[in-house]
Amino acid sequence: MDGGIQRGTDILKALALGADAVAIGKPYLYGLCAGGEAGAHRAMDILRVELERGMGLLGVGTIHELRARMAAGEGLVRRRGASARDFPDAGARGR
């Protein structure tokens, strides 16, 4: 996938949708222009942290696990059923 990737979560979405590679030119160049070599390294570190955080929030540890979940039809979001704690009073659930 090429284009529009500016955050680690964008990388995660592209990989989940089946991309084999993701081009990340803009973040790299922004970092390079702002801080030279150190800025480029910092931009890559930020993307890595965002990617790892997104994977953690989805409950996957590897790209392989992510793709296995997608292949199984689970999607990226797991929904739970409603519970009593979701409603502030007894009559709210019926409304």
GUVOTOR-250168 format. One record per residue (C-alpha): chain; residue number from 1; x, y, z; residue in three letters. Coordinates in steps of 0.05 Angstrom, whole numbers. Layout:
REM GUVOTOR-250168
<node><chaine>A</chaine><num>NUM</num><xx>X</xx><yy>Y</yy><zz>Z</zz><residu>ALA</residu></node>
...
//
This chain:
REM GUVOTOR-250168
<node><chaine>A</chaine><num>1</num><xx>0</xx><yy>0</yy><zz>0</zz><residu>MET</residu></node>
<node><chaine>A</chaine><num>2</num><xx>26</xx><yy>69</yy><zz>-17</zz><residu>ASP</residu></node>
<node><chaine>A</chaine><num>3</num><xx>-3</xx><yy>136</yy><zz>2</zz><residu>GLY</residu></node>
<node><chaine>A</chaine><num>4</num><xx>-39</xx><yy>166</yy><zz>61</zz><residu>GLY</residu></node>
<node><chaine>A</chaine><num>5</num><xx>1</xx><yy>130</yy><zz>114</zz><residu>ILE</residu></node>
<node><chaine>A</chaine><num>6</num><xx>18</xx><yy>178</yy><zz>170</zz><residu>GLN</residu></node>
<node><chaine>A</chaine><num>7</num><xx>6</xx><yy>140</yy><zz>235</zz><residu>ARG</residu></node>
<node><chaine>A</chaine><num>8</num><xx>23</xx><yy>72</yy><zz>263</zz><residu>GLY</residu></node>
<node><chaine>A</chaine><num>9</num><xx>-51</xx><yy>55</yy><zz>263</zz><residu>THR</residu></node>
<node><chaine>A</chaine><num>10</num><xx>-53</xx><yy>68</yy><zz>188</zz><residu>ASP</residu></node>
<node><chaine>A</chaine><num>11</num><xx>1</xx><yy>16</yy><zz>180</zz><residu>ILE</residu></node>
<node><chaine>A</chaine><num>12</num><xx>-39</xx><yy>-32</yy><zz>223</zz><residu>LEU</residu></node>
<node><chaine>A</chaine><num>13</num><xx>-102</xx><yy>-23</yy><zz>182</zz><residu>LYS</residu></node>
<node><chaine>A</chaine><num>14</num><xx>-64</xx><yy>-33</yy><zz>117</zz><residu>ALA</residu></node>
<node><chaine>A</chaine><num>15</num><xx>-32</xx><yy>-97</yy><zz>142</zz><residu>LEU</residu></node>
<node><chaine>A</chaine><num>16</num><xx>-99</xx><yy>-122</yy><zz>169</zz><residu>ALA</residu></node>
<node><chaine>A</chaine><num>17</num><xx>-130</xx><yy>-112</yy><zz>101</zz><residu>LEU</residu></node>
<node><chaine>A</chaine><num>18</num><xx>-76</xx><yy>-154</yy><zz>68</zz><residu>GLY</residu></node>
<node><chaine>A</chaine><num>19</num><xx>-20</xx><yy>-107</yy><zz>48</zz><residu>ALA</residu></node>
<node><chaine>A</chaine><num>20</num><xx>48</xx><yy>-141</yy><zz>42</zz><residu>ASP</residu></node>
<node><chaine>A</chaine><num>21</num><xx>85</xx><yy>-74</yy><zz>48</zz><residu>ALA</residu></node>
<node><chaine>A</chaine><num>22</num><xx>68</xx><yy>-4</yy><zz>69</zz><residu>VAL</residu></node>
<node><chaine>A</chaine><num>23</num><xx>106</xx><yy>57</yy><zz>43</zz><residu>ALA</residu></node>
<node><chaine>A</chaine><num>24</num><xx>117</xx><yy>111</yy><zz>97</zz><residu>ILE</residu></node>
<node><chaine>A</chaine><num>25</num><xx>149</xx><yy>168</yy><zz>59</zz><residu>GLY</residu></node>
<node><chaine>A</chaine><num>26</num><xx>115</xx><yy>228</yy><zz>91</zz><residu>LYS</residu></node>
<node><chaine>A</chaine><num>27</num><xx>130</xx><yy>213</yy><zz>164</zz><residu>PRO</residu></node>
<node><chaine>A</chaine><num>28</num><xx>201</xx><yy>196</yy><zz>147</zz><residu>TYR</residu></node>
<node><chaine>A</chaine><num>29</num><xx>211</xx><yy>260</yy><zz>107</zz><residu>LEU</residu></node>
<node><chaine>A</chaine><num>30</num><xx>176</xx><yy>303</yy><zz>160</zz><residu>TYR</residu></node>
<node><chaine>A</chaine><num>31</num><xx>224</xx><yy>276</yy><zz>212</zz><residu>GLY</residu></node>
<node><chaine>A</chaine><num>32</num><xx>284</xx><yy>285</yy><zz>167</zz><residu>LEU</residu></node>
<node><chaine>A</chaine><num>33</num><xx>266</xx><yy>357</yy><zz>151</zz><residu>CYS</residu></node>
<node><chaine>A</chaine><num>34</num><xx>251</xx><yy>375</yy><zz>223</zz><residu>ALA</residu></node>
<node><chaine>A</chaine><num>35</num><xx>310</xx><yy>342</yy><zz>256</zz><residu>GLY</residu></node>
<node><chaine>A</chaine><num>36</num><xx>358</xx><yy>312</yy><zz>206</zz><residu>GLY</residu></node>
<node><chaine>A</chaine><num>37</num><xx>379</xx><yy>240</yy><zz>218</zz><residu>GLU</residu></node>
<node><chaine>A</chaine><num>38</num><xx>357</xx><yy>241</yy><zz>291</zz><residu>ALA</residu></node>
<node><chaine>A</chaine><num>39</num><xx>289</xx><yy>267</yy><zz>269</zz><residu>GLY</residu></node>
<node><chaine>A</chaine><num>40</num><xx>280</xx><yy>211</yy><zz>218</zz><residu>ALA</residu></node>
<node><chaine>A</chaine><num>41</num><xx>298</xx><yy>160</yy><zz>272</zz><residu>HIS</residu></node>
<node><chaine>A</chaine><num>42</num><xx>248</xx><yy>193</yy><zz>320</zz><residu>ARG</residu></node>
<node><chaine>A</chaine><num>43</num><xx>193</xx><yy>191</yy><zz>267</zz><residu>ALA</residu></node>
<node><chaine>A</chaine><num>44</num><xx>205</xx><yy>116</yy><zz>257</zz><residu>MET</residu></node>
<node><chaine>A</chaine><num>45</num><xx>204</xx><yy>105</yy><zz>333</zz><residu>ASP</residu></node>
<node><chaine>A</chaine><num>46</num><xx>137</xx><yy>142</yy><zz>338</zz><residu>ILE</residu></node>
<node><chaine>A</chaine><num>47</num><xx>108</xx><yy>98</yy><zz>283</zz><residu>LEU</residu></node>
<node><chaine>A</chaine><num>48</num><xx>134</xx><yy>35</yy><zz>316</zz><residu>ARG</residu></node>
<node><chaine>A</chaine><num>49</num><xx>104</xx><yy>55</yy><zz>384</zz><residu>VAL</residu></node>
<node><chaine>A</chaine><num>50</num><xx>37</xx><yy>72</yy><zz>352</zz><residu>GLU</residu></node>
<node><chaine>A</chaine><num>51</num><xx>36</xx><yy>6</yy><zz>314</zz><residu>LEU</residu></node>
<node><chaine>A</chaine><num>52</num><xx>53</xx><yy>-34</yy><zz>377</zz><residu>GLU</residu></node>
<node><chaine>A</chaine><num>53</num><xx>1</xx><yy>4</yy><zz>418</zz><residu>ARG</residu></node>
<node><chaine>A</chaine><num>54</num><xx>-52</xx><yy>-9</yy><zz>365</zz><residu>GLY</residu></node>
<node><chaine>A</chaine><num>55</num><xx>-36</xx><yy>-82</yy><zz>363</zz><residu>MET</residu></node>
<node><chaine>A</chaine><num>56</num><xx>-40</xx><yy>-85</yy><zz>439</zz><residu>GLY</residu></node>
<node><chaine>A</chaine><num>57</num><xx>-108</xx><yy>-52</yy><zz>439</zz><residu>LEU</residu></node>
<node><chaine>A</chaine><num>58</num><xx>-133</xx><yy>-103</yy><zz>388</zz><residu>LEU</residu></node>
<node><chaine>A</chaine><num>59</num><xx>-105</xx><yy>-159</yy><zz>430</zz><residu>GLY</residu></node>
<node><chaine>A</chaine><num>60</num><xx>-56</xx><yy>-186</yy><zz>379</zz><residu>VAL</residu></node>
<node><chaine>A</chaine><num>61</num><xx>19</xx><yy>-194</yy><zz>388</zz><residu>GLY</residu></node>
<node><chaine>A</chaine><num>62</num><xx>41</xx><yy>-206</yy><zz>317</zz><residu>THR</residu></node>
<node><chaine>A</chaine><num>63</num><xx>19</xx><yy>-189</yy><zz>246</zz><residu>ILE</residu></node>
<node><chaine>A</chaine><num>64</num><xx>7</xx><yy>-264</yy><zz>236</zz><residu>HIS</residu></node>
<node><chaine>A</chaine><num>65</num><xx>-44</xx><yy>-263</yy><zz>293</zz><residu>GLU</residu></node>
<node><chaine>A</chaine><num>66</num><xx>-77</xx><yy>-202</yy><zz>264</zz><residu>LEU</residu></node>
<node><chaine>A</chaine><num>67</num><xx>-84</xx><yy>-234</yy><zz>196</zz><residu>ARG</residu></node>
<node><chaine>A</chaine><num>68</num><xx>-110</xx><yy>-299</yy><zz>226</zz><residu>ALA</residu></node>
<node><chaine>A</chaine><num>69</num><xx>-164</xx><yy>-260</yy><zz>262</zz><residu>ARG</residu></node>
<node><chaine>A</chaine><num>70</num><xx>-183</xx><yy>-224</yy><zz>198</zz><residu>MET</residu></node>
<node><chaine>A</chaine><num>71</num><xx>-184</xx><yy>-290</yy><zz>159</zz><residu>ALA</residu></node>
<node><chaine>A</chaine><num>72</num><xx>-229</xx><yy>-321</yy><zz>212</zz><residu>ALA</residu></node>
<node><chaine>A</chaine><num>73</num><xx>-278</xx><yy>-264</yy><zz>201</zz><residu>GLY</residu></node>
<node><chaine>A</chaine><num>74</num><xx>-270</xx><yy>-234</yy><zz>270</zz><residu>GLU</residu></node>
<node><chaine>A</chaine><num>75</num><xx>-255</xx><yy>-165</yy><zz>245</zz><residu>GLY</residu></node>
<node><chaine>A</chaine><num>76</num><xx>-218</xx><yy>-112</yy><zz>284</zz><residu>LEU</residu></node>
<node><chaine>A</chaine><num>77</num><xx>-270</xx><yy>-97</yy><zz>337</zz><residu>VAL</residu></node>
<node><chaine>A</chaine><num>78</num><xx>-299</xx><yy>-146</yy><zz>388</zz><residu>ARG</residu></node>
<node><chaine>A</chaine><num>79</num><xx>-366</xx><yy>-127</yy><zz>416</zz><residu>ARG</residu></node>
<node><chaine>A</chaine><num>80</num><xx>-394</xx><yy>-151</yy><zz>481</zz><residu>ARG</residu></node>
<node><chaine>A</chaine><num>81</num><xx>-467</xx><yy>-157</yy><zz>499</zz><residu>GLY</residu></node>
<node><chaine>A</chaine><num>82</num><xx>-503</xx><yy>-106</yy><zz>541</zz><residu>ALA</residu></node>
<node><chaine>A</chaine><num>83</num><xx>-497</xx><yy>-113</yy><zz>617</zz><residu>SER</residu></node>
<node><chaine>A</chaine><num>84</num><xx>-530</xx><yy>-80</yy><zz>677</zz><residu>ALA</residu></node>
<node><chaine>A</chaine><num>85</num><xx>-471</xx><yy>-34</yy><zz>687</zz><residu>ARG</residu></node>
<node><chaine>A</chaine><num>86</num><xx>-485</xx><yy>-1</yy><zz>619</zz><residu>ASP</residu></node>
<node><chaine>A</chaine><num>87</num><xx>-550</xx><yy>28</yy><zz>645</zz><residu>PHE</residu></node>
<node><chaine>A</chaine><num>88</num><xx>-554</xx><yy>78</yy><zz>702</zz><residu>PRO</residu></node>
<node><chaine>A</chaine><num>89</num><xx>-623</xx><yy>56</yy><zz>727</zz><residu>ASP</residu></node>
<node><chaine>A</chaine><num>90</num><xx>-667</xx><yy>-5</yy><zz>721</zz><residu>ALA</residu></node>
<node><chaine>A</chaine><num>91</num><xx>-716</xx><yy>28</yy><zz>671</zz><residu>GLY</residu></node>
<node><chaine>A</chaine><num>92</num><xx>-661</xx><yy>54</yy><zz>624</zz><residu>ALA</residu></node>
<node><chaine>A</chaine><num>93</num><xx>-651</xx><yy>-13</yy><zz>589</zz><residu>ARG</residu></node>
<node><chaine>A</chaine><num>94</num><xx>-722</xx><yy>-14</yy><zz>563</zz><residu>GLY</residu></node>
<node><chaine>A</chaine><num>95</num><xx>-719</xx><yy>56</yy><zz>534</zz><residu>ARG</residu></node>
//
